[in-house]
Amino acid sequence: MTTIKQGMSFAEFEQIIAQRVANAIETIVIYETKTRMARESTNQIKQQEGKIAEDTNDKRKWKDDHKGSSSQQQNKEN
């Protein structure tokens, strides 16, 4: 058995390194997952904002169209 400083065996040293690498990989996966979820959330918000703006424009057009036709009807009645 090969030993390294402080009486640690080579196998123990390898085990510690392997665990640290596994921890680093897990941290990276978590970061990437959170980043992807944040991007998806941002995209959904942008889509919703676009839909709201579109609905608002449609509502304004509808009101303008109906406001003009109702005032024309009132003028015809007078």
N, C-alpha and C positions, 0 to 999 in steps of 0.2 A: 504494500500500500504506500503510495507516494504521499508525503505530507507537505503542507504549505505552512506559512507563518502561523503562529499561535496554535499549532497542533491540529489544524484543520486538514482533513484528508482531501485529496483531489476530487473524489466523488462528492463530498459535501460542498466543495467549492463549485463544482459543475451544477449541483442541485440549486444552489443559491442563485447562480447566474441564470439558469433556466427559468426559475420562478420570477426573477426580475424582468426577464424578456417577456414572459407570459403576461405579467402585470402591465408592461408598457404596451403590448399589443392590445390588451383589453381596454386600456385607457384610450388608445387611438380609435378603436371600434366605437366606443361610447361617444367620443368627440365627433366622429364622422356621422353617426346616427343622429345626434342632436343637431348637427349642422344641416343635415338633409331635412330633418323635420322642421327646422326653422325656415329653410328655403321654401318648403312646401306650404307652410303656414303663410308666409309672405306672399307667395303666388296666389293663394286662395283669397287673401285680403284684397290684393290688387284686382282679381277677377270680380269680387263682390263690389268693389268700388266702381269698377267699370259698368257693372250691371245696374247699380244704383244711379249712376250718371245717365245711363241710357234710359232707364225707366223715368227719371225726372224729365229728361228732354221729351220723351214721348207724352208724358202727362201735360207738359207745357204746350206742346203742339195740339193735343186734344182740346185743352181749354181754349187756346187761341182760335181753333177751328170752330168750336161751338159758341164761343163768345161772339164771333163775327156773324154766325148764322142767326143767333137769337136777336141780335140788334137789328139785323136786316128784316127779320120777321116783325119786330116792333114797328119799324119804319113803314112797312107795308100796311099794317093795321091802321096807322094814323093817316 
